[in-house]
């Protein structure tokens, strides 16, 4: 398995024939070329489907505390073809609103659960915007400044900014997640490829 580089909002895991097929085909020299190719395409696509399911669970279990269904929405798979013996699982998406990390207000701020357990963000608060969007916010700059207008004194609580947690690509880039996926491919690919070759040779 070849692991792609992390570029901003994207993280790709790439499985290609060069890194996985040699050990399996070493004992199958008499397999016809077209059978090898078909079997390889099928095996790559079966494994990448398993990778998508497994990476969702691994990101959650690594401490990102997101629903598996939400993680899967940020993952896309691209199957191998006879002309391109490479299968990919790509994670994309921006940082996730912190409200989705089990946020709840406390007397000291907002408590969230992400990575190394639950932590409190001092001074933060939960609010719902006029648009209906609910999030975790903190005041910035000269918030709570005194404003005098038409002889009346008021206090402004603006500006505020929303806080965000790790993105799905951040989760896929996690070392524990990467190591788990490496083991999955190393374990599954050779046996699935051998099965597909036997099936096609019947």
C-alpha positions in Angstrom: 0.0 0.0 0.0 1.2 3.5 -0.8 0.1 6.3 1.4 -0.6 9.6 -0.3 0.7 12.9 1.0 -1.5 15.3 3.0 -2.4 18.4 1.0 -4.7 20.8 2.8 -8.2 19.3 2.7 -7.2 15.9 1.1 -5.6 12.7 2.2 -5.3 9.7 -0.1 -4.5 6.1 0.5 -3.3 4.4 -2.7 -3.0 0.6 -3.2 -1.2 -0.3 -6.4 -0.1 -3.5 -8.0 3.6 -2.8 -7.7 3.6 -2.9 -4.0 1.4 -5.9 -3.4 1.2 -8.4 -6.2 4.8 -9.6 -6.6 4.8 -12.0 -3.7 1.5 -13.6 -4.7 2.3 -14.0 -8.4 5.8 -15.4 -7.7 4.2 -18.8 -7.2 1.8 -18.4 -10.1 4.1 -17.9 -13.1 1.9 -20.1 -15.4 -1.2 -17.9 -14.9 -2.2 -16.3 -18.1 -1.6 -12.6 -18.4 -5.3 -11.7 -18.9 -6.3 -13.7 -15.9 -3.7 -12.0 -13.8 -4.9 -8.6 -14.8 -8.6 -9.3 -14.2 -7.9 -10.9 -10.9 -5.7 -8.0 -9.8 -8.4 -5.5 -10.7 -11.0 -7.4 -8.7 -8.7 -7.9 -5.7 -7.7 -4.2 -5.6 -11.4 -3.1 -5.7 -12.5 -5.5 -3.0 -9.7 -4.4 -0.7 -10.3 -0.7 -1.2 -13.9 -1.2 -0.3 -12.8 -2.9 2.9 -10.3 0.0 3.5 -13.2 2.5 3.4 -15.2 0.7 6.0 -12.1 0.0 8.2 -10.8 3.6 8.1 -14.1 4.9 9.3 -14.0 2.8 12.4 -10.3 3.4 12.9 -10.7 7.2 12.8 -13.5 6.9 15.4 -11.5 4.6 17.6 -8.4 6.7 17.4 -10.3 9.3 19.5 -11.9 11.6 17.0 -15.3 10.8 18.5 -17.3 11.1 15.3 -20.1 8.9 14.0 -18.9 6.3 11.5 -21.7 7.5 9.1 -20.4 11.0 9.3 -16.8 9.9 8.6 -17.9 7.9 5.6 -19.4 11.0 4.0 -15.9 12.4 3.8 -14.4 9.3 2.1 -14.5 8.4 -1.6 -13.1 5.4 -3.3 -11.7 5.2 -6.9 -11.6 1.7 -8.3 -8.8 0.1 -10.3 -9.3 -0.7 -14.0 -7.5 -2.8 -16.5 -5.7 0.2 -17.7 -4.8 1.6 -14.3 -4.0 -1.0 -11.6 -4.4 1.4 -8.8 -7.2 1.8 -6.3 -7.6 4.8 -4.0 -9.5 5.9 -0.9 -9.5 9.7 -0.6 -10.5 11.7 2.5 -11.6 15.2 1.9 -13.3 18.0 3.9 -12.7 21.1 5.9 -12.2 21.1 9.7 -15.3 19.9 11.4 -17.4 22.3 13.6 -16.4 21.6 17.3 -20.1 21.3 18.2 -20.1 17.9 16.6 -17.4 16.7 19.0 -19.9 16.1 21.8 -19.7 19.7 22.9 -21.5 20.8 26.1 -21.4 24.0 28.1 -19.8 24.1 31.6 -19.4 26.9 34.1 -15.8 27.4 32.8 -16.5 27.2 29.0 -17.3 24.4 26.6 -16.3 20.8 27.1 -15.5 18.7 24.0 -14.4 15.1 23.4 -11.7 14.7 20.8 -8.4 12.8 20.7 -6.9 12.7 24.2 -10.2 12.6 26.1 -12.5 15.4 27.1 -11.2 18.9 27.5 -12.6 22.3 28.4 -12.1 25.4 26.2 -12.1 28.2 28.6 -14.3 31.2 27.8 -16.1 29.4 24.9 -19.8 29.2 24.6 -22.5 27.5 22.5 -24.8 29.6 20.4 -27.3 29.4 17.6 -27.0 31.9 14.8 -30.0 33.6 13.1 -29.5 31.2 10.2 -30.2 28.3 12.6 -26.5 27.1 12.6 -25.4 26.0 16.1 -21.8 26.0 17.0 -19.1 26.6 19.6 -17.9 30.2 19.7 -15.4 32.4 21.4 -15.1 36.2 21.6 -12.2 37.8 19.8 -10.5 41.2 19.6 -12.0 43.9 21.7 -15.3 42.1 22.5 -17.5 43.5 25.2 -16.6 47.1 24.3 -18.6 50.1 25.3 -20.7 51.7 22.6 -22.5 55.1 23.0 -25.2 55.8 20.4 -27.8 58.6 20.6 -26.9 59.2 24.2 -27.5 55.6 25.2 -24.7 53.3 26.4 -24.6 49.6 25.3 -22.1 46.9 25.4 -21.2 44.8 22.3 -20.3 41.2 22.6 -18.9 41.1 19.0 -16.9 39.9 17.2 -17.1 36.2 17.7 -15.6 33.3 15.8 -16.6 29.7 15.5 -14.3 26.9 16.7 -13.4 23.8 14.7 -11.9 20.4 15.4 -9.9 18.0 13.2 -11.1 17.1 9.7 -11.6 13.7 8.2 -8.2 14.0 6.3 -6.6 14.8 9.7 -8.0 11.5 11.0 -6.8 9.5 8.1 -3.3 11.0 8.5 -3.2 9.8 12.1 -0.3 7.3 12.6 -2.4 4.7 14.4 -5.0 4.8 11.6 -2.3 4.5 8.9 -0.6 1.5 10.7 -3.9 -0.3 11.0 -4.7 0.2 7.3 -1.3 -1.0 6.3 -1.9 -4.3 8.3 -5.3 -4.7 6.7 -3.9 -4.5 3.1 -0.9 -6.7 3.9 -3.3 -9.3 5.4 -6.1 -9.2 2.9 -4.7 -8.4 -0.5 -2.6 -11.6 -1.2 -5.4 -13.9 -0.1 -8.1 -12.1 -2.1 -5.9 -12.0 -5.2 -5.2 -15.7 -4.9 -9.0 -16.4 -4.6 -9.8 -14.3 -7.7 -7.1 -16.1 -9.7 -8.5 -19.5 -8.8 -12.0 -18.3 -9.6 -11.1 -17.1 -13.0 -9.1 -20.2 -13.9 -12.1 -22.5 -13.4 
